[in-house]
Amino acid sequence: MASPQGSRAPLEFGGPLGAAALMLLLPATMFHLLLVARSGPARLLGPPPYLPGPEVLWSPQMLLLWFTWLGLQAALYLLPARKVAEGQELKDKSRLRYPINGFQALVLTALLVGLAVSAGLPLGALPEMLLPLAFAATLTAFIFSLLLYLKALVAPASALAPGGNSGNPIYDFFLGRELNPRIWSFDFKYFCELRPGLIGWVLINLALLMQEAELRGSPSLAMWLVNGFQLLYVGDALWHEEAVLTTMDITHDGFGFMLAFGDLAWVPFTYSLQAQFLLHHPQPLGLPMASVICLINGLETIPTATGRQLLVSGWWGVVRHPNYLGDLIMALAWSLPCGVSHLLPYFYLLYFTALLVHREARDEQQCLRKYGLAWHEYCRRVPYRILPYVY
C-alpha cells in the first residue's frame, strides 16, 4: 500500500498476515516456555503440561503489581540524569533529547529491592507469580499498542516511522506508526527499550536464585553463572545507554506491538528462561567447565561502531556484523550452564540466531539505501555477514 508520502514502502514480516500471526504466535510461545520450564520433561517441542485457565492467568493483584513496577521505573526515568544526549536528526531536521540515567535506575532499583527484602518482602515467591504477571504484561502491551496507534493517527507526517504507515491497520498496529511517541519530554519507546524489561529480567533472575536457595540451601554454581552473566549484560547495556540512540529500534522502527510486547513482556519472561530451567531442573557444574564457560562469555566483547564511516579493519574487516557474532557467543555461554540434556534452555540461542539473521537482512537493505555504491564495495571486501567462512 502506498505510504502517506506517496511512495511504496516495502512490507516486512510477511505483511499484514505475518503481523497478525506474530501477534498470536509470540505470546503463545512465551506462555509455552513459562509452562514447560517448570514441567518434569521440559520439552521445548512437546506440549505444555497443562493449559492454564482464566483463574490462573488473570489476577487483579498481579496487574496492580505490574503497574506499580512500571510506575517505579517511570519515576526513576524522570529523575535528574547524569547526562542528556541528542538523538539522530529527524525528518524536520530537529533532534530529540534523551536522559541518560538507565544505570542510575538499575542501581536505585537494586537499593529499593534490597531494602524491601530486608524488611521482609518475600522476593523468592515471585517465580510462582510469573504466569499472571506475564499475562498482565501481555494485556498491557496490547492496550498500550492500541493507544499508540490512535495517537499516531493525529501525528504529523514528519513524525511517522518509515515502515509503519502502510495504511493497513493490522500491519501498522504491529510495526508502529509513530517513530518517537512522546508526551512532553517522556519518550515512550526509549523508556520501554531498556528500562522495565531489562531491569525486570534481572529481578526475576534474582528471585529465582533466592527461591533455589530456599529450596536447596544455597544457589547452584550454574544459577550463579546465569545470574552473573545476564546482570553483567544488563548493567553494560544501561551503562552505555546512549548507544541505543543509534540502533534500528530507535532510528527506524515505529513504536507498535512488536516493540511494546518485546520490551515489556518477551524480554523479562523469556530471557529469564535459563534461570527458570535451573530452578526446576538443577544441573551439576564443576569449576573447570564453569571456567571454560566464563571464557566463552568473555569473547562477547567484540568492538562495535556507531559512526557513519564504513570500517574495514579489525573485526569489521572480517564480518560485516561482528557485534551479532558476539551476541551469539554470549547467548551460547548463557545456555551452557544448563547442561546439554535438554534443548529448552537453548531456545534463546535459537531464537536469537533467527532474530539476528532477520535483522541483518534489514540492516543490509538500510545500509544499501544509505551508502549506495560504497556499501557494494564494502560487501565485496567483507563478504561474510555474521560468521566468518559460513554466513
N, C-alpha and C positions, 0 to 999 in steps of 0.2 A: 504494500500500500504506500501511497505517496506520503511523504512527511509534510508537515505544515510549511516547510521551506520550499516544497515543490520538487525536491529530489527524492529518488527512490532509495530508501535506507535498507541495507541488507538485513534480513531477519536471521536471528541466531537461535540456537537451542531447539531447532525444529519448528520454529514459527509458533503460531497460536496453539496447535495441537501438542507440540512438545512442551510448551509452557504449562498448559493445563495438566499434562501428565506429570511433570516435575512437581507441581504444587500438590499432587496427591502422593507421588512416589517418595519424595523427600521426608515428609512427616511419617509416612508409613515405615520407611527404613529406620528412622530414628527410634520409633517405638519398638520395632522388631529388635534392634540392638539392645535396648534397655531391658527387654524381656529375656532374650536368650543369654545375656551376660550373667544373669543370676540363676539360670537353669542348670541342671546337672550336666546334660550333654554339651551345652554351649556350642551348638552347631550354627555356624554362620548361614549356611544354606538350608538348614532344616526349618520346620515350622516352629513358632514360638510355643512355649509350654502351655499357654492359655491366652485367650483374648480378653483383655480387661473390659469390664462393663463401665457404664457411666459413673457408677458409685465409686469405682477405683480411680477414674481419671479426674472427675470433677470434684473440686474441694474449694469452697469459698475462702477457707483459711490459707490454702496454698496460693490462691490468686492474690490475696492480700499480702502474703509474704513476698510474692514475686514483684508486686507493685512497690512494696517497701524497698526491695533491692534496687529496682530501677530508680526510685526516688533518691535513695542514698547516693548512687553513682551520679545522678544528675546534679545533686547538691555539691558533690566533690568536683564536678566539671566546672561549676560556676565559681569556685574559689579562685582567688588570685593565682595566676600562673607565673612560673619562673621565666617564661618567655612567651611571646605572641608571634607566630610566624604567618607569613603571607603564602597563600596558595598559588596555583598556576593562574596565568592570565586567562580570563573568561572571554566569551564572545564579545561582550561590550567593553573589553579592554580593562575592566576592573579586576581587582584581586581581593579575595575574601581573607579575613584574618581568623586565625585559629589559636586557641590556648594550648600551650604545650605543658600539660600538667597531668598526663596519664600516669607516670611513675609515682607522682605525688599521691594520686588517687589510690594506687596499689598499696603504698606504704600506710596511708591513713586507714584504708580498709583493714589491713593486717592488724594495726593497732586496735581498731574498734572491735574486731573479731576476737583478738586476744583478751581484751578487757571483758567482753561478753562471756567468753569461755571461763575465765577466772571467776566470773560472778555466777557461774552455774549453767550457762547456755549449753544444752546437750547437742553439740555440733555433730557428734557421732551418730545421731539419729537422722541426719539429713539424707543419707543414702536410701532410707526407706520412703522418702518423700519424692524421689526423682520422677516417678510416673506422673503424679498430679502436677508437679512443678513444670515438667516438660509440656504437659497439656496446657497449662496456663500460659507458658511462653509461646506455644504454637497459636493459641487463640489470640494472644496479644499481637503476634506477627500478622495474622490475617486482618484484624481490625485496624491496626496501625497502617498496614499497606493500603487499605481502602481509604483511610483518611488522607494519606499521602497522595493517592490517585485523585481524590476530589480536590485537594489543594492545588494540584498541578493543573487542573482544568482552568483555573483563573490566573495561572502564572504567565508572564510574558514569554514570547517565543524564545528570547535570548536566554531564558533560564532553563530551557528544556535540554535533556540529555540527547546526544547524537542518535542513540538507538531506540530509546523507549517511547517515541512518539509516532508509532507506525499508523495509528488510527484504529487498531484492533484493541478493544478494551481488555481482553484476556492477556494478550501479549504485553501490552503496556503496563497492566497491573503487576505482572510478574517481573518485568525488567525495570520498571520505574520510569516515569515521565520526566520528573524534575531532577536536575543534576545535583543541586545543593539546597534541598528544602530547609528553610530556617524560619524561626520565629524570633525576631530581633537578632541577637547575636548567637542564639543557640542553634547550632548546626546538627540536625538530627542524624544525618548519615555519618558524619565524623564522630559524633558521640557514640553511636552504636558500633562503629567499626572495631574499636579496641577496648571499650570500657566494660559494659555489663557482661558480655560473653566471655572475654578472656579472663577477667578477674573472677567471674563466676566459675569458670573452668577450674582454676587452681583452688578455689574454695571447695568445690565438690571433691577434688582430689584429696585435699586435706581432711575432709570429713570421712572419706573412705579409708584413709590411713588411720584416723583416730578410731573408727569402728573396728578395723583389723586389730589394733592394739587392745581394744576392749575384748574382742573375741579370743585372741591368741596370746595375750600377754605383752606382745611387742610387735611393731610392724616388721614385715619381712624385708630383706635386702632388696628384693625385686620392687616392692612397693616404694621403698625409699628412692630407688633409682628413677622410677617413673615420675614420682613427685618432684624430685630434684631437677631432672631434665626439663620437664614441662614448666616448672616455675622459672627456671633459667630462661627458657624461650619467651615466656610471657613478660618477665622482667626486662629482657632485652628489647622486645617489641615496644614496650611502653617507655623505656628509657630513650629509644630512638623514634619516638612517636612522630616526629616531624617528617620522617621518611615516608610515612603513609600518604602524605600530600602529593606525592608524585606517582602513586600507584593507579592502576586502571580503575579500581573501585571508586576512587575519589575524582579522577580527572575525566573519566569517560562514561562510566555506568550511572544510570539514574538510580534513585533510591525507591525500590519497589519490594515486592515479596521476596525476590531472590536474595537480596542483601539483608532485608529485615529478618527473615526467618533464619538465614545463615548466621547472622551475628548474634541474634537473641536466643535461638533455640538449638540449632545444629551444633554450634561450637561448644557450648558448655556441656551439653548432654551426650554428644557423640565423641568429642575429643577426649573425654574422660573415660573412654571405653577400656583402655588398658588397666587403669586403676580399678574400675568396676569388675573386670575379669579377675584380677588378682585377689580381690576381697572374697569372691566366691570360689575361686579355683587357685589356691596358693601353689606357687611353683618354687622348687628348690633352686637356689642360685649361689654358686661358690664365688669366692673372691677372685680367682683367676678369670673366670668368664665375665664377672662384673667389671674387671679392669679392661678387658677387651671391648666390652660394650661402651665403656666411658671413652675409650679412644675413638671408637666409631662415631659417637655423638660429637666429639671434638672436631671431627672432619667437617662439620657443618659450617665452620667459619670460613667459607669461601667468600672473598670480597665481592661486593656488588657496586653498581654505579647508578646514580640518579641524574647525571648530567645529560646534556644533549649531544655530546660527541659520541661517535661510534668507536669503542675501544677494540683494538685488535691485538693487544698484548696480554700477558698473564693468562688467567683462566678464560677471559673473554676472547682470547685468540684460539682457544681450544674448542669451546662450545659457545653457542650464542646466548644461552641462558644458564650459566653456571650456578646462579642462585637457586634455580629449580633443582639442579642436581644436589646441591647442599640440602635443600628441603627434604628430598627423598632419602638421602643418607641419614638425616636426623630422624625421619619417620621410622626407618628400619631400627635405629637404636632405641626408640621408644617401645618398639614391639618385642625386641629380643628378650627383655627380662621376663616376658610371659611364657618363655619356652617355645617349643616347636610342636607340641602335641595338638594344638588347636589352631584353626585358621582364623577364628574370630578376632583375636587381638591384632591381627594383621590387616583388618579391614581398613584402618586409617591409611596404611601404606598403599593398598589397592585403590582406595577412593582418591587419595591424593595424587597418585600417578595419573589416573584418568583426568582429574581436575587440571593438573599442570599441563598435560598434553593438550587438552582443550584450550586452556588459557594461552599456551604458547602459540597455538594456531591463531588465536585472536590477536596476540601481540604482533605476530608476523604481518597480519593484514594492516594493523595500525602503523607499524614501522614502515611498511612499503608506501603507504599514503604520505607519511610524514617525511621520509628521507628520499623517496624516489629512487633514482639510479644509484645513489650512494648505498642504499640498502642491498641492491642486487650485487654490487661489488663486495660488500661485507659478507654476504651469503656465499659468494664464490670463494672468498679467502677463508671463511669459517663455515664449512659445510655441515657440521654436526650441530643439532639443535640443543639437546639436553645431555645425552650420554655419548661420550667420545667413541667413535667407530661402531656405534649401534644405532643411535637415533639423533 
